[in-house]
């Protein structure tokens, strides 16, 4: 009797870091407010093994204006979030809302009289 065996190496499932439904709701609500204000135009989500990144753009062909990153908790530690503008990290926290608070709203000119 013949037995069937696979000659290929077994595939390991690599776990990606992802945003939860609630995290996506928070991020997309902020994105919607900024689009309505004319500040942001586009976004991208990158899911990697070591982090998940939500990037926002003023113009599609540019570098991201802001990148909100989620890092998984390792060894029983909680997840961390960080917001960066280019190479500069603006804030890092265990709370997504605290991190989003680091993104200042641009001042607007108000006509008087």
C-alpha positions, -999 to 999 in steps of 0.1 A, spaced: 0 0 0 13 34 -8 11 64 15 10 100 3 35 124 16 41 160 8 76 169 -4 72 206 1 82 223 34 53 230 57 41 266 55 42 286 87 15 310 92 30 344 101 8 365 122 3 400 110 -4 429 134 -39 443 125 -61 471 137 -93 460 156 -127 471 144 -129 497 172 -94 510 164 -104 513 127 -136 532 137 -115 557 157 -90 562 129 -116 565 102 -137 589 122 -107 612 126 -98 607 89 -134 617 79 -133 649 101 -100 659 85 -112 652 49 -143 673 56 -120 701 68 -100 698 36 -68 688 55 -64 652 44 -71 636 10 -60 599 11 -50 571 35 -32 538 33 -31 508 57 0 486 59 -1 453 79 32 438 87 45 412 111 59 437 136 34 466 133 3 480 116 5 514 100 -24 539 91 -8 566 70 -26 598 59 -17 619 29 -25 655 18 -18 645 -18 -17 609 -31 17 612 -47 34 626 -16 50 610 15 26 604 44 17 635 63 12 614 95 17 577 102 -1 561 131 16 528 141 4 500 163 30 477 179 19 444 194 24 437 231 51 412 237 57 391 269 25 402 285 30 439 279 2 460 264 0 472 228 16 505 220 6 532 195 28 559 180 22 589 157 50 601 134 54 630 110 82 619 87 111 607 107 100 626 138 80 606 164 54 630 179 39 608 206 39 572 219 12 558 242 -8 527 252 -40 546 243 -49 554 206 -69 585 215 -39 600 234 -17 594 203 -43 610 180 -44 641 203 -8 648 193 -19 657 158 -26 694 161 -53 710 141 -41 737 117 -51 772 127 -76 789 104 -77 825 94 -109 843 105 -121 874 87 -130 902 111 -155 928 100 
